[in-house]
Amino acid sequence: MSSTDQQDQEVPTEVVQPVQVLYCEICTFPPEYCEFGSSFTRCKEWLHAAHPQLFEKYYSEEALQSKLGTLSLEAQAMLEKDTAKKEAKAEAKADAALKKKMASQVVIKRIERNKRKYVTAIHGIEVFDIELKKAAKFLAQKFATGASVTKNAQGQDEIVVQGDVAEEVLELIENNTGIFKGIPAGNVEIVEDKKKKAAE
């Protein structure tokens, strides 16, 4: 028997299973790292409700005392202050993003092309966390027509759909259909963009 045959026989056949890691539903870190995120209080509430044993392991009185026992009183106060500041900053950022979202307008524009042909341009939906390429694909399938993402004259990304489908798109948004969930109907307007006739 050659040495290579012997080495082949000595290879262990035990299969090592991958480690199952639990991730926090709030910050997406593993629970033992939630304290380094910006939503620690909400993370703890989630862990307490979803995994009480892990909560006890990391945040019971004894666990906290053993952690804090190594810190000075000043360091403990600083840690609590930093955590509160981080959470307040994250909440303010989330509030600002929500206000911006609620103030944003979605514009559906009917654009007249030559010989009474129209295209429909939609811009402003990306503010509502809707991917433009997915929305263009959805509209192309819905209306059995061409739809693509392009830049308009102002340099903004918009979806251009072949045909006059402005009213139908408005209806989809108002009914929160398919990909358009989460856009308030009051934030949507239809605009006419007629082609100027050449002076005779």
MARBA-3410 file (N, C-alpha, C, O; in Angstrom, 1 decimal):
200
0.9,-1.2,0.0,0.0,0.0,0.0,0.9,1.2,0.0,1.8,1.3,0.8 ~ 0.6,2.2,-0.9,1.4,3.4,-1.0,1.1,4.4,0.1,0.0,4.2,0.8 ~ 2.0,5.3,0.3,1.7,6.3,1.4,0.5,7.2,1.1,-0.2,7.6,2.0 ~ 0.2,7.5,-0.2,-1.0,8.3,-0.5,-2.2,7.5,-0.2,-3.2,8.1,0.2 ~ -2.2,6.2,-0.4,-3.4,5.4,-0.1,-3.7,5.4,1.4,-4.8,5.5,1.9
-2.6,5.3,2.2,-2.7,5.4,3.7,-3.3,6.7,4.1,-4.2,6.7,5.0 ~ -2.9,7.8,3.5,-3.4,9.1,3.9,-4.8,9.3,3.6,-5.6,9.9,4.4 ~ -5.3,8.7,2.4,-6.7,8.7,2.1,-7.5,8.0,3.1,-8.7,8.4,3.4 ~ -7.0,6.9,3.6,-7.8,6.1,4.6,-7.9,6.8,5.9,-8.9,6.6,6.7 ~ -6.9,7.7,6.3,-6.9,8.3,7.6,-7.7,9.6,7.7,-7.9,10.1,8.8
-8.3,10.0,6.6,-9.1,11.2,6.6,-10.4,11.0,7.4,-11.1,10.0,7.1 ~ -10.7,11.8,8.4,-11.9,11.6,9.2,-13.1,11.8,8.4,-13.2,12.7,7.6 ~ -14.1,10.9,8.7,-15.4,11.0,7.9,-16.5,11.8,8.7,-17.6,11.9,8.2 ~ -16.1,12.3,9.9,-17.1,13.0,10.7,-17.5,14.3,10.0,-16.6,15.1,9.7 ~ -18.7,14.6,9.8,-19.2,15.8,9.2,-19.4,16.9,10.3,-20.1,16.6,11.3
-18.8,18.0,10.1,-19.0,19.1,11.1,-20.2,20.0,10.7,-20.2,20.5,9.6 ~ -21.1,20.1,11.6,-22.3,20.9,11.3,-22.1,22.3,11.4,-21.3,22.7,12.3 ~ -22.6,23.2,10.6,-22.4,24.6,10.8,-23.1,25.1,12.0,-24.1,24.6,12.5 ~ -22.5,26.2,12.6,-23.0,26.7,13.8,-24.3,27.6,13.5,-24.3,28.4,12.6 ~ -25.3,27.3,14.3,-26.6,28.1,14.1,-26.5,29.4,14.9,-26.3,29.3,16.1
-26.5,30.5,14.3,-26.4,31.8,14.9,-27.8,32.5,15.0,-28.4,32.6,14.0 ~ -28.1,33.0,16.2,-29.4,33.7,16.3,-29.1,35.2,16.1,-28.1,35.7,16.6 ~ -29.9,35.9,15.3,-29.7,37.3,15.0,-30.9,38.1,15.5,-32.1,37.6,15.4 ~ -30.6,39.2,16.1,-31.7,40.1,16.7,-32.6,40.6,15.5,-32.0,41.0,14.5 ~ -33.9,40.6,15.7,-34.8,41.1,14.7,-34.8,42.6,14.6,-35.3,43.2,13.7
-34.3,43.3,15.6,-34.3,44.8,15.7,-33.0,45.3,15.0,-33.1,46.1,14.0 ~ -31.8,44.9,15.5,-30.6,45.5,14.9,-29.8,44.6,14.0,-28.9,45.0,13.4 ~ -30.3,43.3,13.9,-29.6,42.3,13.1,-28.3,41.8,13.6,-27.6,41.0,12.9 ~ -27.8,42.2,14.8,-26.6,41.7,15.4,-27.0,40.5,16.1,-28.1,40.2,16.5 ~ -26.0,39.6,16.4,-26.2,38.5,17.4,-26.6,39.2,18.8,-26.0,40.3,19.1
-27.5,38.6,19.6,-27.9,39.3,20.8,-26.8,39.8,21.8,-27.0,40.8,22.4 ~ -25.7,39.0,21.8,-24.6,39.5,22.7,-23.9,40.8,22.2,-23.2,41.3,23.0 ~ -24.2,41.2,21.0,-23.6,42.4,20.5,-24.6,43.6,20.3,-24.3,44.6,19.8 ~ -25.9,43.3,20.8,-26.9,44.4,20.6,-26.5,45.7,21.3,-26.9,46.8,20.8 ~ -25.8,45.6,22.4,-25.4,46.8,23.1,-24.6,47.8,22.3,-24.5,48.9,22.6
-24.0,47.3,21.2,-23.2,48.1,20.4,-24.0,48.8,19.2,-23.4,49.6,18.5 ~ -25.3,48.4,19.1,-26.1,49.0,18.1,-26.8,50.3,18.6,-26.5,50.8,19.7 ~ -27.7,50.8,17.8,-28.3,52.1,18.2,-29.7,51.9,18.7,-30.5,52.9,18.9 ~ -30.2,50.7,19.0,-31.5,50.5,19.4,-31.5,49.4,20.6,-32.4,48.5,20.6 ~ -30.6,49.6,21.5,-30.4,48.6,22.6,-31.6,48.3,23.4,-31.9,47.2,23.7
-32.4,49.4,23.8,-33.6,49.2,24.6,-34.6,48.3,23.9,-35.2,47.3,24.4 ~ -34.9,48.6,22.6,-35.8,47.8,21.8,-35.3,46.4,21.6,-36.1,45.4,21.6 ~ -34.0,46.2,21.4,-33.4,44.9,21.3,-33.6,44.0,22.5,-34.0,42.9,22.4 ~ -33.4,44.7,23.7,-33.6,43.9,24.9,-35.1,43.5,25.1,-35.4,42.4,25.6 ~ -36.0,44.4,24.7,-37.4,44.0,24.8,-37.7,42.9,23.9,-38.5,41.9,24.3
-37.2,42.9,22.7,-37.4,41.8,21.7,-36.8,40.5,22.3,-37.5,39.4,22.3 ~ -35.6,40.5,22.8,-35.0,39.3,23.3,-35.7,38.8,24.5,-35.9,37.5,24.7 ~ -36.2,39.6,25.4,-37.0,39.2,26.6,-38.3,38.5,26.2,-38.7,37.5,26.8 ~ -38.9,39.0,25.1,-40.2,38.4,24.6,-39.9,37.1,23.8,-40.6,36.1,24.0 ~ -38.9,37.1,23.0,-38.7,36.0,22.0,-37.8,34.9,22.6,-38.0,33.7,22.3
-36.8,35.2,23.4,-35.9,34.3,23.9,-35.5,34.6,25.4,-34.4,35.1,25.7 ~ -36.5,34.3,26.3,-36.3,34.6,27.7,-35.0,34.0,28.4,-34.4,34.7,29.2 ~ -34.6,32.8,27.9,-33.4,32.2,28.5,-32.2,33.0,28.2,-31.3,33.2,29.0 ~ -32.1,33.4,26.9,-30.9,34.2,26.5,-30.9,35.6,27.2,-29.9,36.1,27.6 ~ -32.1,36.1,27.4,-32.2,37.4,28.1,-31.7,37.3,29.5,-30.9,38.1,29.9
-32.0,36.2,30.1,-31.5,35.9,31.5,-30.0,35.8,31.5,-29.3,36.3,32.4 ~ -29.5,35.1,30.5,-28.0,34.9,30.4,-27.3,36.2,30.2,-26.2,36.4,30.8 ~ -27.8,37.1,29.4,-27.1,38.3,29.1,-27.5,39.5,30.0,-26.6,40.4,30.3 ~ -28.7,39.6,30.4,-29.2,40.8,31.0,-29.9,40.6,32.4,-30.5,41.6,32.9 ~ -29.7,39.5,33.0,-30.3,39.3,34.4,-29.4,40.1,35.3,-28.4,40.6,34.9
-29.9,40.3,36.5,-29.2,41.1,37.6,-27.8,40.6,37.7,-26.8,41.4,37.7 ~ -27.6,39.3,37.9,-26.3,38.7,38.1,-25.4,38.9,36.9,-24.2,39.3,37.1 ~ -25.9,38.8,35.7,-25.1,39.0,34.5,-24.6,40.4,34.4,-23.5,40.7,34.0 ~ -25.5,41.3,34.7,-25.2,42.8,34.6,-24.2,43.1,35.7,-23.3,43.9,35.4 ~ -24.4,42.6,36.9,-23.5,42.9,38.0,-22.1,42.4,37.7,-21.1,43.0,38.0
-22.0,41.2,37.1,-20.6,40.6,36.7,-20.0,41.5,35.7,-18.8,41.6,35.7 ~ -20.8,42.0,34.7,-20.2,42.9,33.7,-19.8,44.2,34.3,-18.7,44.6,34.0 ~ -20.7,44.8,35.1,-20.4,46.1,35.6,-19.4,46.1,36.7,-18.8,47.1,37.0 ~ -19.2,44.9,37.4,-18.3,44.8,38.5,-16.9,45.2,38.1,-16.1,45.6,38.9 ~ -16.6,45.0,36.8,-15.2,45.3,36.4,-15.0,46.8,36.0,-13.9,47.3,35.8
-16.2,47.6,36.0,-16.1,49.0,35.6,-16.2,49.9,36.8,-16.8,49.5,37.9 ~ -15.5,51.0,36.7,-15.6,52.0,37.8,-17.0,52.7,37.8,-17.7,52.5,36.7 ~ -17.4,53.3,38.8,-18.7,54.0,38.8,-18.8,55.1,37.7,-19.8,55.2,37.1 ~ -17.7,55.8,37.5,-17.6,56.8,36.4,-17.8,56.1,35.0,-18.6,56.7,34.2 ~ -17.2,55.0,34.8,-17.3,54.3,33.5,-18.7,53.8,33.3,-19.2,53.8,32.2
-19.3,53.3,34.4,-20.7,52.8,34.3,-21.6,54.0,33.9,-22.5,53.8,33.0 ~ -21.5,55.2,34.5,-22.3,56.3,34.2,-22.1,56.8,32.8,-23.0,57.1,32.1 ~ -20.8,56.8,32.3,-20.5,57.1,31.0,-21.2,56.2,30.0,-21.7,56.6,28.9 ~ -21.1,54.9,30.3,-21.7,53.8,29.4,-23.2,54.0,29.3,-23.7,54.0,28.2 ~ -23.9,54.3,30.4,-25.3,54.5,30.4,-25.7,55.8,29.6,-26.6,55.8,28.8
-24.9,56.8,29.8,-25.1,58.1,29.1,-24.9,57.9,27.6,-25.7,58.4,26.8 ~ -23.8,57.2,27.2,-23.5,57.0,25.8,-24.6,56.2,25.1,-25.0,56.5,23.9 ~ -25.1,55.1,25.8,-26.2,54.3,25.2,-27.5,55.1,25.0,-28.1,55.0,24.0 ~ -27.8,56.0,26.0,-29.0,56.8,25.9,-28.9,57.8,24.7,-29.8,58.0,24.0 ~ -27.7,58.4,24.6,-27.4,59.4,23.6,-27.5,58.7,22.2,-28.1,59.3,21.2
-27.0,57.5,22.1,-27.0,56.8,20.8,-28.4,56.4,20.4,-28.8,56.6,19.2 ~ -29.2,56.0,21.4,-30.6,55.6,21.1,-31.4,56.9,20.6,-32.2,56.8,19.7 ~ -31.2,58.0,21.3,-31.9,59.2,21.0,-31.6,59.7,19.6,-32.4,60.1,18.9 ~ -30.3,59.6,19.3,-29.8,60.0,17.9,-30.5,59.1,16.8,-30.9,59.6,15.8 ~ -30.5,57.8,17.1,-31.1,56.9,16.1,-32.6,57.1,15.9,-33.1,57.1,14.8
-33.3,57.4,17.1,-34.7,57.7,17.0,-35.0,59.0,16.2,-35.9,59.1,15.4 ~ -34.2,60.0,16.5,-34.3,61.3,15.8,-34.1,61.1,14.3,-34.8,61.7,13.5 ~ -33.1,60.3,13.9,-32.8,60.0,12.5,-34.0,59.3,11.8,-34.4,59.6,10.7 ~ -34.6,58.3,12.6,-35.7,57.6,12.0,-36.9,58.5,11.9,-37.6,58.4,10.9 ~ -37.1,59.4,12.8,-38.2,60.4,12.7,-38.1,61.3,11.6,-39.0,61.6,10.8
-36.8,61.8,11.4,-36.5,62.7,10.2,-36.8,62.0,8.9,-37.3,62.6,8.0 ~ -36.4,60.7,8.8,-36.6,60.0,7.6,-38.1,59.8,7.3,-38.5,59.9,6.2 ~ -38.8,59.5,8.4,-40.3,59.3,8.2,-41.0,60.6,7.8,-41.8,60.6,6.9 ~ -40.5,61.8,8.4,-41.1,63.1,8.0,-40.8,63.4,6.5,-41.7,63.9,5.8 ~ -39.6,63.1,6.1,-39.2,63.3,4.7,-40.0,62.5,3.8,-40.5,62.9,2.7
-40.2,61.2,4.2,-41.0,60.3,3.4,-42.5,60.8,3.3,-43.1,60.8,2.2 ~ -43.1,61.2,4.4,-44.4,61.7,4.4,-44.6,63.0,3.6,-45.7,63.3,3.1 ~ -43.6,63.8,3.5,-43.6,65.1,2.7,-43.3,64.9,1.2,-43.5,65.8,0.4 ~ -42.8,63.7,0.9,-42.4,63.5,-0.5,-43.6,63.3,-1.5,-44.6,62.7,-1.1 ~ -43.4,63.8,-2.7,-44.5,63.7,-3.7,-44.1,62.7,-4.7,-42.9,62.6,-5.2
-45.0,61.8,-5.1,-44.8,60.9,-6.3,-45.6,61.6,-7.4,-46.7,61.9,-7.4 ~ -44.8,61.8,-8.5,-45.4,62.5,-9.7,-45.5,61.5,-10.8,-44.6,60.8,-11.2 ~ -46.8,61.3,-11.3,-47.1,60.5,-12.5,-47.3,61.5,-13.6,-48.3,62.2,-13.6 ~ -46.5,61.4,-14.6,-46.5,62.4,-15.7,-46.9,61.7,-17.0,-46.3,60.8,-17.5 ~ -48.0,62.2,-17.6,-48.4,61.8,-19.0,-47.7,62.7,-20.0,-47.9,63.9,-20.0
-46.8,62.0,-20.8,-46.0,62.8,-21.7,-46.5,62.4,-23.1,-46.4,61.3,-23.5 ~ -46.9,63.5,-23.9,-47.4,63.3,-25.2,-46.2,63.2,-26.2,-45.3,64.1,-26.2 ~ -46.2,62.1,-27.0,-45.1,62.0,-28.0,-45.8,62.3,-29.3,-47.0,62.8,-29.3 ~ -45.2,62.1,-30.4,-45.8,62.5,-31.7,-47.0,61.6,-32.1,-47.0,60.4,-31.7 ~ -47.9,62.1,-32.9,-49.0,61.5,-33.4,-49.9,60.8,-32.3,-50.2,59.6,-32.4
-50.2,61.5,-31.2,-51.1,61.1,-30.1,-50.6,59.9,-29.4,-51.4,59.2,-28.8 ~ -49.3,59.7,-29.4,-48.7,58.6,-28.6,-48.2,59.1,-27.3,-47.7,60.3,-27.2 ~ -48.4,58.3,-26.2,-48.0,58.8,-24.9,-47.1,57.8,-24.2,-47.0,56.6,-24.5 ~ -46.3,58.4,-23.3,-45.5,57.5,-22.4,-45.9,58.1,-21.0,-46.3,59.2,-20.8 ~ -45.7,57.2,-20.0,-46.1,57.6,-18.6,-44.8,57.6,-17.8,-44.1,56.5,-17.7
-44.4,58.7,-17.2,-43.2,58.7,-16.4,-43.6,58.9,-14.9,-44.5,59.6,-14.5 ~ -42.9,58.1,-14.0,-43.2,58.1,-12.6,-41.9,58.3,-11.9,-41.0,57.6,-12.0 ~ -41.9,59.4,-11.0,-40.7,59.6,-10.2,-41.1,60.0,-8.8,-42.2,60.6,-8.5 ~ -40.3,59.6,-7.8,-40.5,59.9,-6.4,-40.8,58.7,-5.6,-40.9,58.8,-4.4 ~ -41.0,57.5,-6.2,-41.4,56.4,-5.4,-40.2,55.8,-4.7,-40.4,55.0,-3.7
-39.0,56.1,-5.1,-37.8,55.5,-4.4,-37.7,55.9,-3.0,-37.1,55.3,-2.1 ~ -38.3,57.1,-2.7,-38.3,57.6,-1.3,-39.0,56.7,-0.3,-38.7,56.7,0.9 ~ -40.0,55.9,-0.9,-40.8,55.0,-0.1,-40.2,53.6,-0.1,-40.9,52.6,0.1 ~ -38.9,53.5,-0.3,-38.1,52.2,-0.2,-38.6,51.2,-1.3,-38.7,50.0,-1.0 ~ -38.9,51.8,-2.4,-39.3,50.9,-3.5,-38.2,50.9,-4.6,-37.8,51.9,-5.0
-37.8,49.7,-4.9,-36.7,49.6,-5.9,-37.3,49.9,-7.3,-38.2,49.3,-7.7 ~ -36.7,50.9,-8.0,-37.2,51.3,-9.3,-37.2,50.2,-10.3,-38.1,50.0,-11.1 ~ -36.1,49.4,-10.4,-36.0,48.3,-11.4,-37.1,47.3,-11.2,-37.7,46.8,-12.1 ~ -37.4,46.9,-9.9,-38.4,46.0,-9.6,-39.8,46.5,-9.9,-40.7,45.9,-10.5 ~ -40.0,47.8,-9.7,-41.3,48.5,-10.0,-41.5,48.6,-11.5,-42.6,48.3,-12.0
-40.4,48.8,-12.2,-40.5,48.9,-13.7,-40.9,47.5,-14.3,-41.7,47.4,-15.2 ~ -40.3,46.5,-13.7,-40.6,45.1,-14.2,-42.1,44.8,-13.8,-42.8,44.2,-14.7 ~ -42.5,45.2,-12.6,-43.9,44.9,-12.2,-44.9,45.6,-13.2,-45.9,45.0,-13.6 ~ -44.6,46.9,-13.5,-45.5,47.7,-14.4,-45.4,47.1,-15.8,-46.5,47.0,-16.5 ~ -44.3,46.7,-16.3,-44.2,46.1,-17.6,-45.0,44.8,-17.7,-45.7,44.6,-18.7
-45.0,44.0,-16.7,-45.8,42.8,-16.7,-47.3,43.1,-16.5,-48.1,42.5,-17.2 ~ -47.6,44.1,-15.7,-49.0,44.4,-15.4,-49.7,44.9,-16.7,-50.8,44.6,-16.9 ~ -49.0,45.8,-17.4,-49.6,46.4,-18.6,-49.1,45.8,-19.9,-49.5,46.3,-21.0 ~ -48.3,44.7,-19.9,-47.8,44.1,-21.1,-47.2,45.1,-22.1,-47.6,45.1,-23.2 ~ -46.3,45.9,-21.5,-45.7,46.9,-22.3,-44.3,47.1,-21.9,-43.8,46.5,-20.9
-43.5,48.0,-22.5,-42.2,48.3,-22.2,-42.1,49.3,-21.0,-42.9,50.2,-20.9 ~ -41.2,49.0,-20.1,-41.0,50.0,-18.9,-39.5,49.9,-18.5,-38.9,48.8,-18.5 ~ -38.9,51.1,-18.3,-37.5,51.1,-18.0,-37.2,52.2,-17.0,-38.0,53.2,-16.8 ~ -36.0,52.2,-16.4,-35.6,53.2,-15.4,-34.6,54.1,-16.2,-33.6,53.6,-16.7 ~ -34.9,55.4,-16.3,-34.1,56.4,-17.0,-33.9,57.6,-16.1,-34.6,57.8,-15.1
-33.0,58.6,-16.5,-32.9,59.8,-15.8,-33.7,60.9,-16.6,-33.7,60.9,-17.8 ~ -34.4,61.7,-15.8,-35.2,62.8,-16.5,-34.3,64.0,-16.7,-33.1,64.0,-16.4 ~ -34.9,65.1,-17.1,-34.2,66.4,-17.4,-33.5,67.0,-16.2,-32.5,67.6,-16.3 ~ -34.1,66.7,-15.0,-33.6,67.2,-13.7,-32.5,66.3,-13.2,-32.0,66.6,-12.1 ~ -32.2,65.2,-13.8,-31.2,64.2,-13.4,-31.7,63.3,-12.3,-30.9,62.6,-11.7
-33.1,63.2,-12.2,-33.7,62.2,-11.2,-34.0,60.9,-11.9,-34.3,60.9,-13.1 ~ -33.9,59.8,-11.2,-34.3,58.5,-11.8,-35.8,58.5,-11.8,-36.5,58.9,-10.9 ~ -36.3,57.9,-12.9,-37.7,57.8,-13.0,-38.0,56.5,-13.9,-37.2,56.0,-14.6 ~ -39.3,56.0,-13.7,-39.7,54.9,-14.5,-40.5,55.4,-15.7,-41.4,56.2,-15.5 ~ -40.1,55.0,-16.9,-40.9,55.4,-18.1,-41.6,54.2,-18.6,-41.0,53.1,-19.0
-42.9,54.3,-18.7,-43.8,53.1,-19.2,-44.4,53.6,-20.5,-44.9,54.7,-20.7 ~ -44.3,52.7,-21.5,-44.8,53.0,-22.8,-46.4,52.9,-22.7,-47.0,52.0,-22.2 ~ -47.0,54.0,-23.3,-48.5,54.1,-23.3,-49.0,55.0,-22.2,-48.3,55.4,-21.3 ~ -50.3,55.3,-22.3,-51.0,56.2,-21.4,-51.6,55.4,-20.3,-52.8,55.0,-20.4 ~ -50.8,55.2,-19.2,-51.3,54.3,-18.1,-51.3,55.1,-16.8,-51.3,54.5,-15.7
-51.3,56.4,-16.9,-51.2,57.3,-15.7,-52.3,57.0,-14.7,-52.1,56.8,-13.5 ~ -53.6,56.9,-15.1,-54.7,56.6,-14.3,-54.6,55.3,-13.6,-54.9,55.1,-12.4 ~ -54.2,54.3,-14.4,-54.0,52.9,-13.9,-52.9,52.8,-12.8,-53.1,52.1,-11.8 ~ -51.8,53.5,-13.0,-50.7,53.6,-12.0,-51.2,54.2,-10.8,-50.9,53.8,-9.7 ~ -51.9,55.3,-10.9,-52.5,56.0,-9.7,-53.4,55.1,-8.9,-53.4,55.0,-7.7
-54.2,54.3,-9.7,-55.1,53.3,-9.0,-54.3,52.3,-8.3,-54.7,51.9,-7.1 ~ -53.2,51.8,-8.9,-52.4,50.8,-8.2,-51.8,51.3,-6.9,-51.8,50.6,-5.9 ~ -51.4,52.6,-7.0,-50.8,53.2,-5.8,-51.8,53.4,-4.7,-51.6,53.1,-3.5 ~ -53.0,53.9,-5.1,-54.1,54.2,-4.2,-54.6,52.9,-3.5,-55.0,52.9,-2.3 ~ -54.5,51.8,-4.2,-55.0,50.5,-3.7,-53.9,49.7,-3.0,-54.1,48.6,-2.5
-52.7,50.4,-2.9,-51.5,49.7,-2.3,-51.3,48.3,-2.9,-50.9,47.4,-2.2 ~ -51.4,48.3,-4.3,-51.3,47.0,-5.0,-49.8,46.6,-5.2,-49.0,47.5,-5.5 ~ -49.5,45.3,-5.0,-48.2,44.8,-5.4,-47.1,45.5,-4.7,-47.0,45.6,-3.5 ~ -46.2,46.0,-5.5,-45.0,46.6,-5.1,-45.2,48.0,-4.5,-44.3,48.6,-3.8 ~ -46.4,48.6,-4.6,-46.6,50.0,-4.2,-47.2,50.1,-2.8,-47.8,51.1,-2.5
-46.9,49.2,-2.0,-47.4,49.3,-0.6,-46.7,50.4,0.2,-45.5,50.5,0.0 ~ -47.4,51.1,1.0,-46.7,52.1,1.8,-46.7,53.5,1.2,-46.2,54.4,1.9 ~ -47.2,53.8,0.0,-47.2,55.1,-0.5,-48.6,55.8,-0.2,-49.6,55.2,-0.6 ~ -48.6,56.8,0.6,-49.9,57.5,0.9,-50.5,58.1,-0.4,-49.9,58.7,-1.2 ~ -51.8,57.8,-0.6,-52.5,58.3,-1.8,-52.5,59.8,-1.9,-52.4,60.3,-3.1
-52.5,60.5,-0.8,-52.4,61.9,-0.8,-51.1,62.5,-1.3,-51.0,63.7,-1.6 ~ -50.1,61.7,-1.4,-48.8,62.1,-1.9,-48.5,61.9,-3.4,-47.4,62.1,-3.9 ~ -49.6,61.5,-4.1,-49.5,61.2,-5.5,-50.3,62.2,-6.4,-51.4,62.5,-6.0 ~ -49.6,62.7,-7.5,-50.4,63.6,-8.4,-50.0,63.2,-9.8,-49.0,62.7,-10.1 ~ -51.0,63.5,-10.7,-50.8,63.2,-12.1,-50.6,64.6,-12.8,-51.4,65.5,-12.6
-49.6,64.7,-13.6,-49.3,65.9,-14.3,-49.3,65.6,-15.8,-48.9,64.6,-16.3 ~ -49.9,66.6,-16.6,-49.9,66.5,-18.0,-48.7,67.2,-18.6,-48.4,68.3,-18.2 ~ -48.0,66.6,-19.6,-46.9,67.2,-20.2,-47.1,67.1,-21.7,-46.6,66.2,-22.4 ~ -47.9,68.1,-22.3,-48.3,68.0,-23.7,-47.1,68.6,-24.5,-46.4,69.5,-24.1 ~ -47.0,68.0,-25.7,-46.0,68.5,-26.6,-46.4,69.8,-27.2,-47.6,70.0,-27.7
-45.5,70.8,-27.2,-45.8,72.1,-27.8,-45.9,72.0,-29.3,-45.0,71.4,-30.0 ~ -47.0,72.5,-29.9,-47.1,72.5,-31.3,-46.2,73.6,-31.9,-46.0,74.7,-31.4 ~ -45.6,73.2,-33.0,-44.7,74.1,-33.7,-45.5,75.3,-34.3,-46.6,75.1,-34.8 ~ -44.9,76.5,-34.2,-45.6,77.7,-34.7,-45.7,77.6,-36.2,-44.7,77.2,-36.9 ~ -46.9,77.9,-36.7,-47.1,77.8,-38.2,-46.5,79.0,-38.9,-46.6,79.1,-40.1
END
